[in-house]
Amino acid sequence: MDAFARWLTRHPLAVVVANLAVTAVLGLYAVHNRIENSLESMLPAGDPKVAYYNTTRALFGSDDVGVIGVRADDVFAPSTILKIARVTDALAKVPGVESVLSITNVVDPTAYFASAARLLPRIPPTPDEVEALKRKLAATPLVGKNLIADDFRGAAIVVFFENLTDAQYLDLGVDRRIMDLLAAENGPEALFYTGAAHVKQAAVELMRRDIARFTPIALALMLLVLWLSFRTVRGISLPILAVAMALVWTLGVIVLAGKALTFGTSVLPPLLLVVGSSYAIHVMARYYEQVDAGAPPDEVVVRAFARVWLPLAISALTTVIGFGSLMVNRITAIWDLGLFAVVGVVCLTVTCLTFLPAALQLMPSRLRSARRGRSPPPWPKTCAGWARECIPSGARSCGQAPCSRWWPSPERAASASTRTSSITSRPAPRYGARTR
């Protein structure tokens, strides 16, 4: 990898441009990513029972049914029965709806088949027709128990959908059209909508909210860790950019594979942010280590790369093996999570070992701190030094002055500065030499 590291430092601009070009191309696909809550993704792929179920749906039509509940003081009141008729007719015109059944259009099951007479010959019905219908409903539970409540204060409108996939259902906006229609007709009667398709659409909205909520939280925590670790602009911006590029690559690959974000893969954005931040921190820490050690400017990135690529590659390999083990599962959602998590980890490894070193090579290696005029050390080392110097060993009462407890005395500060100077002034080990 020495030859690759030196080639990378000789052509940093080309490497950065190549990474940005890949990001731009895959980003064009990533923006078309969609979120689905498909039942098929939770079923085992290749199962003969699933195939039989799909064949049955193709022969006899969709089994997706929506139910709209109507609650009123009296469903046979003229205004209420007119509203049920309006909603029934309007639902039948919604794209993706095959048929709609309610008390206003159901055929009398006791009538002669050829006549196909409706239970309600006219809308609104007369009081005599309502009383006759109530007696007929009491004698015919097939209709009375499905479309009208026993106390005549509730009614159901049954919506039969066409044989649509979840993507087609979403593209046609069936759920949104139905909800808008019910919102326009709501009051004084109460209208409720339920069904498998509506529940799946609600789950999709929940996943969208979770992604929109937890991804910024993960990003904010990542920014906090980077700031505490490096407290420099490049130490924060470059890792964020490298991880974001890998995330765009992964989302673009998902679209190119003809997949969508599901219950399984919806966790990928925050997951990749967390994993990628650890990879980027390793690279940046080795870089600042060489800067503090006084390595020649043209050797800083090469030496940092030589010390970080192997542990980072091993870490990525173990992560890939862990996520890849999910691909032995036959459930599509779990299989997709394993596959695209592997793709995401590979993309993170590529950006952290190519884009980050190249971008650092394009920047000046000596980064000055506004306080001390040198590169700030990582915060754990700083905190450890403060703890050793500011909190003396031995028993000390809490009644001492706060300054003597939290701030080092001039003697301790001089001692700490001497030790730090002796450490940082040691010559860096010869590149490639074996050390203990």
C-alpha positions in Angstrom: 0.0 0.0 0.0 3.0 2.3 0.1 2.9 2.7 -3.6 -0.8 3.5 -3.5 -0.3 6.0 -0.8 2.4 7.8 -2.7 0.4 7.8 -5.9 -2.5 9.2 -4.0 -0.4 12.1 -2.6 0.9 12.8 -6.1 -2.6 13.0 -7.6 -4.8 14.3 -4.8 -6.9 16.6 -6.9 -7.8 13.7 -9.3 -8.8 11.5 -6.4 -11.0 14.2 -4.9 -12.6 15.0 -8.3 -13.2 11.3 -8.9 -15.0 10.9 -5.6 -17.1 13.9 -6.2 -18.0 12.7 -9.7 -19.2 9.4 -8.4 -21.2 11.2 -5.7 -22.8 13.4 -8.3 -23.8 10.4 -10.6 -25.1 8.2 -7.8 -26.8 11.3 -6.2 -29.0 11.6 -9.2 -30.3 8.2 -8.5 -30.4 8.6 -4.7 -32.9 11.5 -4.9 -35.4 9.0 -6.4 -35.2 6.7 -3.4 -38.5 5.7 -1.9 -39.8 4.3 1.3 -42.1 1.2 1.2 -43.8 -1.0 3.7 -44.4 -4.0 1.5 -45.8 -7.1 3.1 -43.9 -9.1 0.5 -40.6 -7.9 2.0 -41.4 -9.6 5.2 -42.1 -13.0 3.6 -39.4 -15.5 2.7 -38.2 -15.3 -0.9 -38.8 -18.3 -3.1 -41.4 -19.8 -0.7 -44.0 -21.9 -2.7 -46.8 -20.7 -0.4 -45.9 -17.1 -1.3 -46.0 -18.0 -5.0 -49.4 -19.7 -4.5 -50.7 -16.6 -2.8 -49.5 -14.3 -5.6 -51.1 -16.7 -8.2 -54.4 -16.6 -6.3 -54.4 -12.8 -6.3 -53.7 -12.7 -10.0 -56.7 -15.0 -10.7 -59.3 -13.7 -8.3 -58.2 -10.1 -7.8 -56.8 -8.2 -4.8 -57.5 -9.1 -1.3 -56.8 -5.5 -0.1 -60.0 -4.0 1.3 -60.6 -0.7 3.0 -63.4 0.0 5.3 -64.9 3.4 6.0 -67.0 3.6 9.2 -69.8 6.1 9.5 -71.1 7.0 13.0 -74.3 9.0 13.3 -77.4 9.3 15.5 -79.4 7.6 12.8 -77.8 6.4 9.6 -81.2 6.4 7.9 -81.7 10.1 8.4 -82.1 11.8 5.0 -78.9 13.9 5.4 -76.8 10.9 6.6 -78.0 8.5 3.9 -77.4 11.2 1.2 -73.9 11.6 2.6 -73.2 7.9 2.5 -74.4 7.8 -1.1 -72.2 10.8 -2.1 -69.1 9.2 -0.4 -69.8 5.9 -2.1 -70.1 7.4 -5.6 -67.0 9.6 -5.0 -64.9 6.7 -3.8 -65.7 4.6 -6.9 -64.1 7.3 -9.0 -60.7 7.2 -7.1 -57.9 5.8 -9.3 -57.0 2.3 -8.0 -60.4 1.6 -6.6 -62.2 -1.3 -8.2 -65.6 -1.1 -6.6 -67.4 0.3 -3.5 -70.2 -1.3 -1.5 -72.5 0.4 0.9 -76.1 0.3 2.0 -77.0 2.8 -0.7 -75.9 0.6 -3.6 -76.0 -3.0 -2.3 -78.2 -5.4 -4.2 -81.0 -7.1 -2.3 -79.8 -10.7 -1.8 -83.3 -12.0 -1.4 -84.5 -10.6 -4.8 -84.5 -12.6 -8.0 -80.9 -12.6 -9.5 -81.9 -11.3 -12.9 -83.7 -8.2 -11.4 -80.7 -7.1 -9.3 -82.9 -4.8 -7.3 -81.2 -2.6 -4.7 -82.2 -2.7 -1.0 -82.9 1.0 -1.3 -84.7 1.8 -4.5 -84.3 5.6 -4.1 -82.1 8.0 -2.2 -83.2 9.3 0.3 -85.8 6.6 1.1 -89.3 7.3 2.4 -90.1 6.4 6.1 -92.0 3.4 4.9 -89.1 2.1 2.9 -86.8 2.6 5.9 -89.0 0.6 8.1 -89.3 -2.2 5.5 -85.5 -2.1 5.1 -85.0 -2.5 8.9 -87.2 -5.5 9.0 -85.4 -7.0 6.0 -82.0 -6.3 7.6 -83.0 -8.1 10.8 -84.1 -11.1 8.8 -80.9 -11.0 6.5 -77.8 -11.0 8.7 -75.6 -11.2 5.6 -76.2 -7.5 4.9 -77.3 -6.2 8.3 -74.2 -7.5 10.2 -71.7 -6.2 7.5 -73.0 -2.8 6.4 -75.3 -1.6 9.2 -75.0 -1.8 12.9 -77.7 -3.4 14.9 -78.7 -0.1 16.6 -78.7 1.7 13.2 -76.1 4.3 14.5 -73.3 3.0 12.4 -72.7 2.0 8.8 -69.8 0.7 6.8 -68.6 1.6 3.3 -66.4 -1.2 1.9 -63.7 -0.3 -0.7 -62.3 -3.0 -2.9 -58.9 -2.0 -4.5 -57.4 -3.1 -7.7 -54.5 -5.6 -7.7 -51.8 -2.9 -6.9 -48.4 -3.1 -5.6 -47.4 -0.9 -2.7 -45.5 1.3 -5.0 -48.5 1.7 -7.4 -50.8 2.4 -4.5 -48.4 5.2 -3.4 -47.9 6.6 -6.8 -51.6 6.9 -7.5 -52.1 8.6 -4.2 -55.0 6.4 -3.3 -54.7 6.9 0.5 -54.3 10.6 0.2 -57.3 11.0 -2.1 -59.5 8.9 0.2 -58.5 10.9 3.3 -59.1 14.2 1.5 -62.5 13.0 0.4 -63.5 12.0 3.9 -62.1 15.2 5.4 -64.4 17.2 3.1 -67.5 15.2 4.1 -66.7 14.9 7.8 -69.3 16.4 10.2 -71.8 16.1 11.8 -71.3 12.4 11.1 -67.9 11.0 12.0 -66.0 9.2 9.3 -63.2 6.7 9.9 -60.9 4.9 7.5 -59.0 1.7 8.1 -57.6 -1.3 6.2 -54.4 -3.0 5.4 -53.4 -0.6 2.7 -54.1 2.4 5.0 -52.1 0.8 7.9 -49.1 0.2 5.6 -49.3 3.8 4.3 -49.3 5.0 8.0 -46.2 2.8 8.7 -44.4 4.4 5.7 -45.1 7.9 7.2 -43.8 6.7 10.5 -40.6 5.4 8.9 -40.2 8.8 7.1 -40.6 10.6 10.4 -38.1 8.3 12.1 -35.5 8.8 9.3 -36.0 12.6 9.4 -35.7 12.5 13.2 -32.9 10.1 14.0 -30.6 10.9 11.0 -30.1 14.6 12.2 -29.6 13.3 15.8 -26.9 10.9 14.6 -25.3 13.7 12.6 -25.4 16.1 15.5 -23.7 13.5 17.8 -21.1 12.9 15.1 -20.4 16.6 14.9 -20.0 16.8 18.7 -17.6 13.9 18.8 -15.5 15.4 16.0 -15.4 18.8 17.6 -14.3 17.3 20.9 -11.7 15.1 19.2 -10.1 17.7 16.9 -11.5 21.2 17.3 -10.5 22.2 13.8 -12.6 23.0 10.7 -11.0 20.3 8.6 -11.3 17.8 11.5 -15.1 18.3 11.4 -15.9 19.1 7.8 -13.8 16.4 6.0 -15.1 13.4 8.0 -18.7 14.6 7.6 -18.2 15.1 3.8 -16.6 11.6 3.5 -19.4 9.9 5.4 -22.1 11.8 3.5 -20.6 10.8 0.2 -20.6 7.1 1.2 -24.2 7.5 2.3 -25.2 9.0 -1.1 -23.4 6.2 -2.9 -25.3 3.6 -0.9 -28.7 5.2 -1.5 -27.8 5.4 -5.2 -26.9 1.7 -5.4 -30.3 0.9 -3.7 -32.2 2.7 -6.4 -30.0 1.1 -9.2 -30.8 -2.3 -7.7 -34.5 -1.6 -8.0 -35.1 -1.6 -4.3 -36.6 0.8 -1.8 -36.1 1.6 1.9 -38.2 -0.8 3.9 -38.5 -1.7 7.6 -35.1 -3.3 7.4 -33.1 -0.8 5.4 -34.6 2.3 6.9 -32.0 2.1 9.6 -29.1 2.4 7.2 -28.7 6.3 7.1 -28.1 6.7 10.9 -26.2 3.4 11.0 -23.8 4.4 8.3 -23.3 7.8 9.9 -22.2 6.1 13.2 -20.0 3.5 11.6 -18.4 6.0 9.1 -17.6 8.5 11.8 -15.4 5.9 13.6 -13.5 5.2 10.4 -13.0 8.9 9.6 -11.8 9.6 13.2 -9.2 6.9 12.8 -7.8 8.6 9.7 -7.9 12.1 11.1 -6.3 11.0 14.4 -3.3 9.4 12.5 -3.0 12.5 10.4 -2.8 14.8 13.4 -0.4 12.4 15.1 2.0 12.8 12.2 1.5 16.6 12.2 2.3 16.8 15.9 5.3 14.5 15.5 6.8 16.9 13.0 6.8 14.7 10.0 7.8 16.4 6.7 4.8 17.9 4.9 5.1 15.6 1.9 5.3 12.6 4.2 2.4 13.4 6.6 -0.4 11.8 4.6 1.8 8.9 3.5 2.8 8.0 7.0 -0.7 8.5 8.3 -2.1 6.2 5.6 0.5 3.6 6.3 -0.5 3.4 9.9 -4.3 3.5 9.4 -5.1 1.5 6.3 -4.6 -2.0 7.8 -6.6 -1.6 11.1 -9.3 0.2 9.2 -9.5 -2.5 6.5 -9.6 -5.2 9.2 -12.4 -3.3 11.0 -14.3 -2.9 7.8 -13.8 -6.6 6.9 -15.2 -7.8 10.3 -18.2 -5.4 9.9 -18.8 -6.7 6.4 -18.8 -10.3 7.7 -21.2 -9.4 10.4 -23.7 -7.7 8.2 -23.1 -10.2 5.4 -24.3 -13.0 7.7 -27.8 -11.5 7.5 -27.9 -12.5 3.9 -28.4 -16.2 4.8 -31.9 -15.2 5.9 -34.7 -15.8 3.4 -36.8 -12.9 4.5 -36.3 -10.2 1.9 -36.2 -7.2 4.3 -33.4 -8.8 6.4 -31.5 -9.9 3.3 -31.7 -6.4 1.9 -30.4 -4.9 5.1 -27.4 -7.3 5.1 -26.6 -6.6 1.4 -26.8 -2.8 1.5 -25.1 -2.5 4.9 -22.2 -4.4 3.3 -22.3 -2.0 0.3 -22.4 1.0 2.7 -19.4 -0.2 4.7 -17.4 -0.8 1.5 -18.3 2.7 0.4 -17.3 4.2 3.7 -13.9 2.4 3.5 -13.3 3.7 0.0 -14.1 7.3 0.9 -12.1 7.3 4.1 -9.1 5.7 2.5 -9.2 7.8 -0.7 -11.1 11.0 -0.4 -9.9 11.9 3.2 -6.2 11.5 2.5 -6.4 13.2 -0.8 -8.3 16.2 0.7 -5.8 16.4 3.5 -2.9 16.4 1.0 -4.4 19.4 -0.7 -4.4 21.4 2.6 -1.4 22.8 4.5 -0.1 20.3 7.0 0.6 22.8 9.7 -2.6 23.9 11.3 -2.2 26.5 14.0 -4.3 26.7 17.1 -5.5 30.2 18.1 -4.6 29.5 21.8 -1.2 27.7 21.7 0.0 28.1 18.2 0.1 24.4 17.5 -2.2 21.6 16.5 -4.6 20.8 19.3 -4.2 17.2 20.6 -7.2 14.9 20.7 -9.5 15.6 23.6 -9.1 12.4 25.6 -5.3 13.0 25.8 -6.0 16.6 26.8 -8.5 15.6 29.5 -6.0 13.0 30.8 -3.3 15.6 31.1 -5.6 18.0 32.9 -6.6 15.3 35.3 -3.0 14.4 36.1 -1.9 18.0 36.5 -4.9 19.7 38.0 -5.9 17.0 40.5 -2.8 16.3 42.7 -2.2 12.8 44.1 -2.7 12.2 47.8 -5.5 13.3 50.0 -6.7 16.9 49.5 -9.7 18.4 51.2 -12.4 20.0 49.2 -12.0 23.1 51.2 -9.0 24.2 49.2 -9.2 27.1 46.8 -10.9 26.2 43.6 -8.1 27.5 41.5 -5.6 25.2 43.2 -7.8 22.3 42.5 -8.9 22.9 38.9 -6.0 24.9 37.5 -2.3 23.8 37.6 0.2 25.8 39.5 3.0 27.5 37.5 5.4 24.8 38.6 3.1 22.0 37.4 2.4 23.9 34.2 6.1 24.3 33.5 6.7 20.6 34.3 3.9 19.5 32.0 5.2 21.8 29.2 8.7 20.3 29.6 7.4 16.8 29.3 5.2 17.6 26.4 8.1 19.3 24.5 10.3 16.3 25.2 7.7 13.9 23.7 6.9 16.0 20.6 10.5 16.8 19.9 11.5 13.1 19.6 12.4 12.2 16.0 9.6 10.3 14.2 10.5 6.7 13.5 11.8 6.0 10.1 9.0 5.3 7.7 8.5 1.6 7.2 10.9 0.7 10.1 9.8 -2.0 12.5 9.3 -0.6 16.0 8.4 -2.3 19.3 
